[in-house]
Amino acid sequence: MVSLYDISATKKPTNLSINKDLLSKAKARKINLSATLERALVEELKKVESERWRKENQQAIEELNHLSEQAGLFSDAYRGF
């Protein structure tokens, strides 16, 4: 499986602005901000990349669906439903 990013890349310090109350509650509960942000960014990147792929391949998907509607699927003879 191809990774969305280089997981071996070095860490880079970054300045962020977040809600003061949210930050204080997260720190009080010892939430690792860097790890939490990385997980959230991976999830968001997956969504964005999935949508980009869908848009780039929309025409091919539509053509394949049309072809399947016209000719059926190769597995139709083997389906039991």
C-alpha positions in Angstrom: 0.0 0.0 0.0 1.3 3.4 -0.9 1.6 5.8 2.0 0.0 9.3 1.8 3.2 10.8 3.2 6.7 9.9 4.1 6.3 8.5 7.6 10.1 8.6 8.2 10.4 12.3 7.5 11.8 14.4 10.4 9.5 16.4 12.6 9.2 20.2 12.0 8.2 22.6 14.7 5.1 24.6 13.7 3.2 27.4 15.3 -0.6 27.0 15.5 -3.4 29.1 16.8 -6.2 27.1 18.5 -9.0 27.8 20.9 -7.5 28.7 24.3 -10.0 26.7 26.3 -9.7 23.7 24.0 -5.9 23.8 24.4 -6.1 24.0 28.2 -8.5 21.1 28.5 -6.4 19.0 26.2 -3.2 19.7 28.2 -5.0 19.0 31.5 -5.9 15.6 30.1 -2.4 15.0 28.9 -3.4 14.7 25.2 -0.4 14.5 22.9 -1.1 17.5 20.7 1.4 16.5 18.0 0.2 12.9 17.7 -3.4 14.0 17.7 -2.9 16.6 15.0 -0.9 14.1 12.9 -3.8 11.6 13.1 -6.3 14.3 12.2 -4.3 15.5 9.3 -3.9 11.9 8.0 -7.6 11.4 8.1 -8.3 14.7 6.3 -5.6 14.0 3.7 -7.3 10.6 3.0 -10.6 12.4 2.5 -9.1 15.0 0.2 -7.1 12.4 -1.8 -10.1 10.1 -2.1 -12.3 13.0 -3.5 -9.5 14.1 -5.9 -9.2 10.5 -7.2 -13.0 10.2 -7.6 -13.1 13.5 -9.6 -10.1 12.5 -11.7 -11.7 9.1 -12.5 -15.3 10.1 -12.8 -15.5 9.7 -16.5 -13.9 6.3 -16.4 -16.2 5.2 -13.6 -19.3 6.4 -15.6 -18.1 4.6 -18.7 -17.5 1.3 -16.8 -20.9 1.6 -15.2 -22.5 2.1 -18.7 -20.6 -0.8 -20.1 -21.6 -3.0 -17.2 -25.3 -2.0 -17.7 -25.1 -2.8 -21.4 -23.1 -6.1 -21.4 -23.4 -7.3 -17.8 -20.5 -8.4 -15.6 -18.0 -11.2 -16.3 -19.1 -12.8 -13.0 -22.9 -12.8 -13.8 -22.9 -16.5 -14.7 -21.4 -17.4 -11.3 -23.6 -15.3 -9.1 -26.2 -17.2 -7.0 -28.4 -14.1 -6.3 
